[in-house]
Amino acid sequence: MNQEDTFSDAVRSPRKVSLIKKRSLVIAGHRTSVSLEDEYWDTLKSIAAKQRVNLSQLVGTIDTGRSNNNLSSALRLFVLDQLKQRIRECDSFCQVRHGYQSGASGSDMIGGAA
């Protein structure tokens, strides 16, 4: 499943029942467990593959850059930020390709500033 499929599935079926899965990872040489919904794990794997790193490396990078929130929250916020970035890129592409500016861009609809 690629990143586009994961984002599309999340938009198409927002009421889908999602189970939280606890997974163990090695981050900076330390074993840790993180609990996230399957959709987040799938999306993180897709992002890691796109960046040509393994899941532990991606999570380690996110872990290093997080502020006071817990790791599960930091991972969810990272996925949300990636989605918002994709929406901004799509908005920009549509503006260039089709010569219009949307009054309610996707990033506005999900609470982000363009």
C-alpha positions in Angstrom: 0.0 0.0 0.0 1.5 3.3 -1.0 1.1 6.7 0.8 -1.6 7.9 -1.6 -3.7 4.9 -0.9 -3.3 5.3 2.8 -4.4 9.0 2.7 -7.3 8.2 0.3 -8.5 5.4 2.5 -8.5 7.6 5.6 -10.5 10.3 3.7 -13.0 7.8 2.2 -13.8 5.9 5.4 -13.2 8.2 8.4 -15.5 6.1 10.6 -13.7 2.9 10.0 -13.0 1.0 13.3 -9.3 1.2 13.9 -7.4 -1.0 16.4 -4.4 0.3 18.2 -1.3 -1.8 17.8 1.7 -1.8 20.1 5.0 -2.3 18.3 8.5 -2.5 19.5 11.2 -0.5 17.8 14.9 0.1 18.4 15.5 3.8 18.4 19.1 5.1 19.0 20.1 1.7 20.3 17.2 1.5 22.8 14.2 -0.7 22.5 10.9 1.0 23.0 7.2 0.2 22.5 4.8 2.6 20.7 1.0 2.2 20.4 -0.6 3.5 17.2 -3.5 2.7 15.0 -2.8 0.5 12.0 -3.4 3.4 9.6 -0.7 5.4 11.2 1.8 2.5 11.1 1.0 1.9 7.4 1.4 5.6 6.6 4.7 5.8 8.5 6.0 2.8 6.6 5.1 4.5 3.3 6.8 7.7 4.3 9.9 5.8 5.4 10.0 3.9 2.1 9.6 7.2 0.2 12.5 8.7 2.2 14.6 5.5 1.7 15.0 4.8 5.5 13.6 2.1 7.6 10.8 2.6 10.1 13.1 2.7 13.1 15.2 5.4 11.5 12.1 7.6 10.6 10.7 7.2 14.1 14.1 8.0 15.6 14.3 11.2 13.6 10.8 12.2 14.8 11.7 11.2 18.3 14.8 13.5 18.3 12.8 16.5 17.0 9.8 16.2 19.3 9.0 18.6 22.1 7.2 17.7 25.2 4.5 15.4 23.8 4.8 11.6 24.0 6.2 9.6 21.1 2.8 8.3 19.9 1.4 11.8 19.8 4.5 13.1 18.0 4.1 10.3 15.4 0.5 11.1 14.8 1.3 14.9 14.5 4.1 14.0 12.0 1.6 12.0 9.8 -0.9 14.9 10.0 1.8 17.4 9.0 2.8 15.2 6.0 -0.9 15.1 5.0 -1.2 18.9 5.3 2.0 19.3 3.2 0.5 17.1 0.5 -2.7 19.1 0.4 -0.7 22.3 0.1 1.3 20.8 -2.8 -1.9 19.7 -4.5 -3.4 23.1 -4.1 -0.2 24.7 -5.6 -0.2 22.2 -8.5 -3.9 22.9 -9.2 -3.3 26.7 -9.1 -0.4 26.4 -11.6 -2.0 23.8 -13.8 -5.5 25.1 -13.9 -4.9 28.8 -13.2 -7.3 29.2 -10.3 -7.1 30.0 -6.7 -9.4 28.1 -4.4 -11.1 30.2 -1.7 -11.3 27.2 0.6 -8.1 25.2 0.0 -7.7 21.8 1.5 -5.2 23.1 4.0 -7.8 25.7 5.1 -10.4 23.0 5.5 -8.2 21.0 8.0 -7.2 24.0 10.0 -3.8 24.7 8.6 -2.5 27.8 7.1 -1.2 27.7 3.6 
